Amino acid sequence: MQTKRTIFPNKVLPYLLLVPQLAVTLVFFIWPALQAVKSSFEREDPFGFKTTFVWFENYRRLFADPNYLGSLSKTAVFATSVTVLAMSVSLLLAVAVSRVLRTSRLYTTLLVWPYAVAPVVVGVLWWFMFNPTIGIAPYILRGFGVDWNHRVDGVDAMLLVVMAASWKQISYNFLFFVAGLQSIPQSLIEAAAIDGAGPFKRFWTIVFPLLSPTTFFLLIININYAMFDTFGIIDATTQGGPAQATNVLVYKVYSDGFLGLNIGSSSAQSVILMIVVIALTAVQFRYVERRVQY
């Protein structure tokens, strides 16, 4: 059977169609990134009247600063916790929907709604729920003998931002996991059930390996989300406190650059953050993708 192919006689048209996307990428991504790299090698006064080229001095000071090194470790804990929590809970919800409520679009829609909420709104919502004075969550926890106060306790503050950031991302992961589960042939699961495999063994040996492409994709997306897109949540809940307990890299770039007016150091931090994310993504494609079964 001969297949029909669409042929565009105008050879310039494909490039013209790419121009809008290329323009947006250049103006809003490439150009700011190049400006940040340039600024990371400079020292600028707070009013922008004088700029001095200092080479790698900003980078040297960063790696000699214990606050920045502490921010690196806090970022690793935060990103790992958000990724694991958001993906595991969303996978559990997706499996529950796929097994029990395969035709319930209302239940699926309700689970997806939190993704439409802005990060700042998410931060404010969780700040109110866990406010030590007026929040409902600390009131309930006090009944179990837990004294919650994220204003003075760094562990409570980190738990708060991890839960808020994970709750925001669960809906996004849920959509892809549900789509992945729906694409798995039911004949494979039924054959395993006939052979005597229990629900957990069927999931671990059949369902989860077939979900590996979706899981790998979401792993990259969630790490990038935790590294870049959680600024609004942290700013609305803890503002990097208490005592810099939640001052992760993306928030430290803002606090040093816009609040501390140290533009050179802030630019150097943004360059390092970009390099870290690119390196993590490259490592995942190099080593983790080997276990993905397409």
Number of C-alpha atoms within 10 A of each C-alpha: 3 4 4 6 6 5 7 9 7 7 9 9 10 10 10 11 10 10 11 11 10 13 12 11 12 13 11 10 11 14 12 12 17 12 11 19 18 16 23 27 20 20 20 20 13 13 7 10 7 9 12 12 14 14 13 12 16 22 19 12 12 16 11 10 11 11 13 18 14 15 21 16 13 19 20 15 14 21 24 15 19 26 24 15 19 24 23 15 17 25 22 13 20 26 20 13 19 18 10 9 14 15 10 11 11 10 12 20 12 10 18 18 12 17 16 10 10 12 23 16 13 21 25 18 16 21 22 15 16 23 19 17 11 12 14 13 15 20 18 13 13 11 9 9 8 11 15 20 16 24 15 13 15 19 14 19 25 24 16 22 26 25 15 23 30 25 20 23 25 25 26 22 27 26 17 19 24 21 14 19 21 14 11 14 11 12 9 13 18 13 12 17 14 10 9 11 15 11 11 10 14 18 16 11 13 15 20 17 16 20 21 17 17 20 20 16 14 20 19 17 17 24 22 19 18 24 23 17 15 25 25 19 26 30 21 19 26 22 19 24 19 18 11 17 21 29 27 26 27 21 22 24 24 20 18 17 18 13 11 14 17 19 25 28 26 26 26 25 26 21 20 16 18 16 12 13 16 13 12 15 17 13 12 15 15 10 10 13 15 9 11 16 10 10
